[in-house]
Amino acid sequence: MADAPPTGAGEEPGGLSPGGAFIVPPPTFREKRILPRALRFNPTTKDWIRNGAIFADLHPNDSKVVIRLLFALGSVGSMRTLGNGTRNIRFIIEVRLQRQVELAVNAALADMIVSRAVSIQKITVDPAAQKGAIVYAVDYVNLALRDSSKRRFSFDAAEGTGELQVPEL
């Protein structure tokens, strides 16, 4: 009877484990990954930045600044109040342009300024770089971080692109 078929259910002889049960090997431990606080957005490609398979990390306040200053006011269908109104400035008169851009940027970041999430240091408009559109840079400090280093968001309306410069920590 050495060649007799096994008795009991499953591959295990009856009595060692429940009939038909699959013995699960112990779990293997994966590398623990820390999720990013906010995803870093690339204004040029309009996509999230990745480091290989992992999305790049950015502080939520910096992410909010980029998205609010990148998109035109009313251009996001699901959130018409998101964005800034610099693209709505139709008559570019150099003497009034600085003030118009300042008003648009301050309106876009108003709740962040009031809640002391960010502090705007300087808004620079480059009238020489105009190609029928506005080119500006916003220097600000993310007040939620311990370091008080300045960040700069540069926007070129002619190209529809922007860039965030964050100091390396």
Secondary structure, 3 states (H helix, E strand, C coil): CCCCCCCCCCCCCECCECCCCCCCCCCCCCCCCCCCCEECEECCCCEECEECCEECEECHHHHHHHHHHHCECCCCCCCCCCCECHHHCCCCCHHHHHHHHHHHHHHHCHHHHHCCCEEEEEEEECHHHCCCCCEEEEEEEECCCCCCCEEEEEEECCCCEEEEECCCC
